[in-house]
Amino acid sequence: MELNLMEPLDILNQEFSYLYEGINDSNHDFHSFILSTIRDDKPESRTVVLRGLNKSIPYLAFHTDFRSPKLDDFKKNNAVSALFYDRTRKVQIRVNGTCHLEDDERTKAVWDSMHIHSKICYMSPKAPSSIIEEQTLNKIEKSDSEIVQADLNLGFERFCRFKIFIEKLDWLSLKHDGHRRLQFNFGQNTKIDWVAA
């Protein structure tokens, strides 16, 4: 069925299903997204990986290093924007919401489930965005088999998981015969509007 013939909630559920696919499929266009924060009254954007989704609440989840400057952004202003784009279907999703740190129990469970390759990212000697004197790789000088418990403990201390609680989701389908756009405003009652594109 063509998207323009679908009901708004069917479209939303379809996009949530694609987002779920993006969590586990590194080749999916929704596997990563652009996360924007506010720093000194100016936008700061970077690419992060989609690590979780709950469509009933709704929220998105991603991981980062506790040493990252974006944590200061969240403390000063936790309003964020997330941008997804599916190149094949020419569908853009914009999310506005607030960013909140995941609870310790869930964070530990996620850490325990992660592959060692992912954990090593949090063992780097330099904090993300810190100035370095020369071009060099910011990584621990150990192979997977050389990682010891002390390294894992250090990595976990730096690992954090954030949720973006979705307040607004803007869906845009780009088509040669006319674009289609929907806005979903979440709250006690979800408000849905078709919007000129």
Secondary structure, DSSP 4 states (H G I P E B T S, - for coil): --GGGS-HHHHHHHHHHHHHHHHH-TTSGGGEEEEEEEETTEEEEEEEE--EEETTTTEEEEEEETTSTHHHHHHH--EEEEEEEETTTTEEEEEEEEEEEPPHHHHHHHHHHS-HHHHHGGG-SSPTT---SS----S-S--GGG--HHHHHHHHHHEEEEEEEEEEEEEEE--TT--EEEEEE-SSS-EEEEE--
